[in-house]
Amino acid sequence: EALSQRSVAWLLRLAGALEGAAAFLVAVALGVLTAVVIAEVIARYLLNAPLIWSNEVATYLFIYSVFLGGSVALKRGELMDVRLLRERCPPRIQWAMGLLTHLLVLAFALIGAFYSGILILNSFRTGTISPALAIPMLYVYLPIPLGFALMALFALVNLLQPARTSPSPRDSGEDARRPAPW
């Protein structure tokens, strides 16, 4: 049991470090994306000399932001959630619904990571390059399996956290209610 507690603690630290790294990359990607779009607007409308690469760079940075940012949002519990039904249920049912949600997210993320991994391999095998930048599409597709893998890890971490894996010992009365775990 001590080994499993140490393993879980290590996994939690790893997830925290990866969350921080992903959040940093998202912030950088969004900052650069903003700068590229502003530069394109200035070049196109003030200088009458549009940048042929700006749309492609902005699109690729947006892809990085979406897939890495989505995994960070999952880890932080900041994804959009419809709580209308869940909040009307007793705490044990709320807990079960949250557990089912994270299991479904984990399954979806693993499937997404698998198939996007195939996309990466096919891109590598065919040597596909981007039109304007002429970079391997492998680098464009890379955030897709990375984002899904991080989502799977973060869903697993959310399942392993003690407050999220067991229902409240008391499930009746206003004082006994703990906040919805998911």
C-alpha positions in Angstrom: 0.0 0.0 0.0 2.9 2.4 0.7 4.2 1.7 -2.8 0.8 2.6 -4.3 0.6 5.8 -2.2 4.0 6.8 -3.4 3.1 5.9 -7.0 0.0 8.1 -6.7 1.9 10.9 -5.1 4.5 10.7 -7.9 1.8 10.7 -10.5 0.1 13.7 -8.9 3.5 15.6 -8.9 4.1 14.6 -12.6 0.6 15.8 -13.5 1.1 19.1 -11.7 4.4 19.7 -13.6 2.9 18.8 -16.9 -0.1 21.0 -16.3 2.3 23.9 -15.5 4.3 23.2 -18.7 1.2 22.9 -20.8 -0.3 26.1 -19.4 3.0 27.9 -20.1 3.0 26.7 -23.7 -0.6 27.7 -24.1 0.2 31.2 -22.8 3.2 31.5 -25.2 1.2 30.2 -28.1 -1.7 32.6 -27.5 0.8 35.5 -27.1 2.6 34.7 -30.3 -0.8 34.1 -32.1 -1.9 37.6 -31.0 1.3 39.2 -32.2 1.1 37.4 -35.6 -2.5 38.5 -36.1 -1.7 42.1 -35.2 1.3 42.0 -37.6 -0.9 40.6 -40.4 -3.5 43.4 -39.9 -0.8 46.0 -39.9 1.0 44.5 -43.0 -2.2 44.0 -44.9 -4.1 47.2 -44.2 -1.4 49.8 -43.4 1.5 48.6 -45.5 -0.6 46.9 -48.2 1.8 43.9 -48.1 0.1 40.9 -46.6 2.1 38.2 -44.9 1.6 34.9 -46.8 2.6 32.8 -43.8 0.6 34.5 -41.0 -2.7 32.7 -41.4 -1.0 29.3 -41.3 1.0 30.2 -38.2 -2.0 31.6 -36.4 -4.0 28.4 -37.3 -1.3 26.1 -36.0 -0.8 28.1 -32.8 -4.5 27.9 -32.3 -4.4 24.1 -32.6 -1.7 24.0 -30.0 -3.7 26.3 -27.7 -6.9 24.3 -28.1 -5.5 20.8 -27.4 -3.1 21.7 -24.7 -5.4 24.3 -23.2 -8.3 21.8 -23.1 -6.2 19.3 -21.1 -5.2 22.1 -18.6 -8.8 23.1 -18.3 -9.7 19.5 -17.5 -7.1 19.2 -14.8 -8.3 22.4 -13.2 -11.9 21.5 -13.4 -12.6 24.5 -15.7 -14.3 22.7 -18.6 -17.9 23.7 -19.4 -20.3 21.7 -17.3 -24.0 21.3 -17.2 -24.9 20.9 -13.6 -28.7 21.3 -13.7 -29.4 17.6 -13.4 -26.5 16.7 -11.1 -27.2 19.4 -8.5 -30.7 18.1 -8.1 -29.4 14.6 -7.1 -28.3 13.3 -3.7 -24.6 13.5 -3.0 -23.9 9.8 -3.7 -25.6 10.1 -7.1 -23.6 13.3 -7.8 -20.4 11.4 -6.9 -21.4 8.5 -9.2 -22.2 10.9 -12.1 -18.8 12.6 -11.6 -17.0 9.3 -11.6 -18.8 8.2 -14.7 -17.9 11.5 -16.4 -14.2 11.1 -15.7 -14.2 7.5 -16.8 -15.9 8.6 -20.1 -13.4 11.4 -20.5 -10.5 8.9 -19.9 -11.9 6.5 -22.5 -12.4 9.3 -25.0 -9.0 10.7 -24.5 -7.3 7.3 -24.8 -9.1 6.7 -28.1 -8.3 10.2 -29.3 -4.6 9.7 -28.4 -4.5 6.3 -30.3 -6.1 7.6 -33.5 -4.2 10.9 -33.5 -1.0 8.8 -33.0 -1.9 7.0 -36.2 -2.3 10.4 -37.9 1.2 11.4 -36.8 2.7 8.1 -38.1 0.9 8.6 -41.4 2.1 12.1 -41.7 5.7 11.0 -40.9 5.5 8.1 -43.4 4.2 10.3 -46.2 6.4 13.3 -45.5 3.5 15.8 -45.8 4.5 19.4 -45.5 2.5 22.6 -44.8 1.7 24.8 -47.8 3.1 28.2 -46.7 5.7 27.4 -44.1 6.9 24.1 -45.8 7.3 22.4 -42.4 6.4 18.8 -41.8 2.8 18.4 -40.8 4.0 16.1 -38.1 4.7 19.2 -36.0 1.3 20.6 -36.8 -0.5 17.4 -35.7 1.7 16.9 -32.6 -0.5 18.7 -30.1 -3.4 16.5 -30.9 -2.0 13.2 -29.4 -0.2 15.2 -26.7 -3.4 17.0 -25.7 -5.3 13.7 -25.7 -2.6 12.0 -23.7 -2.5 14.8 -21.1 -6.3 14.7 -20.9 -6.1 10.9 -20.2 -3.5 11.5 -17.6 -5.4 14.3 -15.9 -8.7 12.3 -16.0 -6.8 9.5 -14.3 -5.3 11.9 -11.7 -8.8 13.3 -11.0 -10.0 9.7 -10.5 -7.2 8.9 -8.1 -7.5 12.0 -5.8 -9.1 10.8 -2.5 -11.7 13.5 -2.3 -13.0 12.5 -5.7 -12.9 8.7 -5.4 -15.2 8.2 -2.4 -18.6 9.6 -1.6 -19.2 11.6 1.5 -19.6 9.3 4.5 -22.7 11.3 5.4 -25.0 11.9 2.5 -27.9 13.7 4.0 -28.5 17.0 5.5 -27.1 20.4 4.6 -24.0 20.2 6.9 -23.0 16.8 5.5 -22.9 17.9 1.9 -19.4 18.4 0.5 -19.1 20.4 -2.7 -19.7 18.4 -5.9 -16.3 16.7 -6.6 -16.4 17.2 -10.4 
